Each structure stands twice: as C-alpha cells, then as structure tokens.
Amino acid sequence: MADKTENTGSNAAEQYVSPLGRLSIMLNKVCEFSLFVSLVVMTVVTAMQIVFRMFFDSLTWSEELTCFLLVLASFLGTAVAFKRGAHISVTILTDHLPPVLKKVAALFAKVVGLLFFIIIVWYGVVLCFAEASQLSPALEISMFWVYMILPVTSIVVIIHLAYEVELILKGKY
C-alpha cells in the first residue's frame, strides 16, 4: 500500500488527514530528502577519496564518513519503506481471511511493530549515552551522534505505525 493517507473521497470532510497523519507525511518527506542527500554526499565523498588516493594524499576521514552515511541511509530507508508499505511480507494466510480478521491481523502486526520499535528506541538511547564519551577514530566526533540514528529513525517508524493503527481503527486502511 503506497503512502497510506485518508484522502479517499472528493469532499473536504473525507479528505481530512489527522494531525498524526500530517506528521507522518511530513516526517516521510524529511526522511526522503535526507536519504537523497546522504546518498549524494556518500557518492561524492567516495569519488573524492578515489581521486585523492590516486593523485594526492588519501583522505583519512572519508571511509569513516561514508560508513556512517551508509548506516544513516539504511535506517532512513527503513523509515521510508515503512511509510510506503514497501517492506517484504508474507500474506499467504491473511489473503484468505475474511475482512474482519484481516483487519485484526493487520492491527496485531502494527501493534507488535510498535512494541518492537519502542524497545529499539529505549535501548538505542541507552546505547547513545553509554557510548557518548567514545570518539570516532578519524572524524573524532562523539559516537553519541552516530548511535542516535537508531532511536531517531525508530521514532519516525513508530509515528508511521501509529498512523497506520489510526487508519485501521477508523476503517480507512
């Protein structure tokens, strides 16, 4: 299901998107743009490293930055894929369920996802503060900022999932 919104009808009342829905849509746009920028920067830095390695002194920080950007892109991609409903799923059982049970199964899956990502946020924050004093070797930035990618993108996924739960409960999913 691509970009699930509540815009199913033609009149203004049916086109209303809840505040949670607007937040989900806005965060997805930010994630998509950030994903694009991180991939472009990763490509440019990698190309620069090749040129500098061949003709000058190699850039000591480029590999580390590229690695951090790859992690960022992976987690941003996860959030975008959740919004688009693009993650792989096995639907052989739910395809054969009556509509009411499909709704219950979808709601159950979303709630389990919410619980999973709440746990990821919690332990991600714990990890951030546990490793805050550690500096990355080349860039010498606190690993707090690198590890913060996990809870921040997980919060975005939680918002997407919460909006999907809202749509299911309103019968618009």
N, C-alpha and C positions, 0 to 999 in steps of 0.2 A: 504494500500500500504506500504509494508515494505521497509524501508531505500531507499527512492527515490533518485537515482543517475542518471546521464546522460549516464551511461555505457549501451548502448542499442545495439551497433554494434560491429563488430570484428576489424575494422581498427582503427588506432591510432586517426584519426580525430574525429571519432564517440565516442571514449572513453574519450575524453577530459571532465574534470569536471572543472567548472568555479571556480575562487578564492572563491566566496561566497559558492559554494558547498563544496569545500575543508574545509573552515572554519566551515561550518555546521557539516560536518562529524567529524572533529577534536574535536569540542566542544561536540558533542554527545559522543564520546569516553571518554572524560574527565568527562562528567556527569555520564556515566555508571559506570566508575571506582569509582568516588566519591560517587555515590549511594551505590555501593557494600561496600565500606569502612565504610560509615556512618551506614549501617545496621549491619555490623560486630561489629563495636565499640559499637553500641547501645545494641546488644545482649550480648557482653562481660561485659559491664558496668552493665546491668541488672542482669546478673548472679553473678557478684561480689557483688552487693547490697544484693542479697538473701543470699549469704554465709556470708557476714559481718553482716547482720541483725540477722542471726541465731547464729553465733559463736563469734562475736566481737561487736564493736560499729558500728552502721549503718553509711554508707557514706552520709554525709549531702548534697553533691553536685550531687549525681548520678541521682536522679529523675529529676532534672532540666536539666542536660546534656542530658539525654535520651529524654526529651521533646523537646529540641532544635534540637537534631538529627532527631527526628521524623518529625519535621517541615521541616528540610533540605531535608530529604529523600522524603517527599511528593512533594516538589517543584522540586527537581531533577527528580523524577519520572514523573512529568508533562512534563518537557522538553524532556525527553527521549521518552515519549509516543507521543509527537507532532512529533518528528523526525520519529518515526516508523509508524505514522498514526494510532495509536492504541486507540485513544480516541473514545468514543461511538459517533455514528452519525445516524441520521435518513435520509435514502436515498430513501424513497418511491417516492418522487417527482422527484429527479434527475435521478433515474434509468429509468424513462420513457421519459426523454428529449432527443432530438436529440443531436449528439456530439457537435455541436457548442454551444448550450445552456448549456450543461453540463460544457463546458469549462468556459462559462460566470458565471455560478453559482459557480463553484469552485474558480474562481478568486474573485468573490464577497465575498465568505466566508473567503478566505485568507486575503483580504483587511480589512474586518471587524475585523478579529482576530488581524491583525497588529495594527489597531487603538486601540483596547481594551488593548493590551499589552503595547502599548506606554503610554496610560493613567496609567496603573498599574506601569510602570517604574517611571513616573513622580511623582505620589502620594506616591510611595514606597520610593523614595529619600526624598521627603518632610517629610515623617514619620521618616525615619532614622535620619535626622538632628533634628527633633522636639524632639525625644526621646534619643538623643545621651548622654545627661547628666544622664539619668536613668541607674542605675546598676542593674543587676540581683541579686536577694537575696542571692543565695548560691554561685554561681561562681564569683560574683562581677565583671562581665565584662560589658562593655557598651552595652546597648540594640541596639545601632547602628549596631553592627556586627550581631546580631540576625535578625533585621529587614532588613538588607542588602540582606538577602537571597531572598526576594521578587523581588527587581529590577534586581539583577544579573541573576536569573533564567528566569525572564521575557525577558531580553535582549537575552538570548540564544534562547528562543522561537521565538522572533522577527527574529532572524537570520534564524532559520529553516523555518519560514513562508515566509520570503523574498526569500529564495532559492526556495521554492515551487512556489511562484509567478513567479520567473525567469523561472522555468521549464514549467509552464503553458504558459507563453508568447512565449517560444521557441517551444511549441508544443510537449514537451517531458514528460508531466505529465501523 
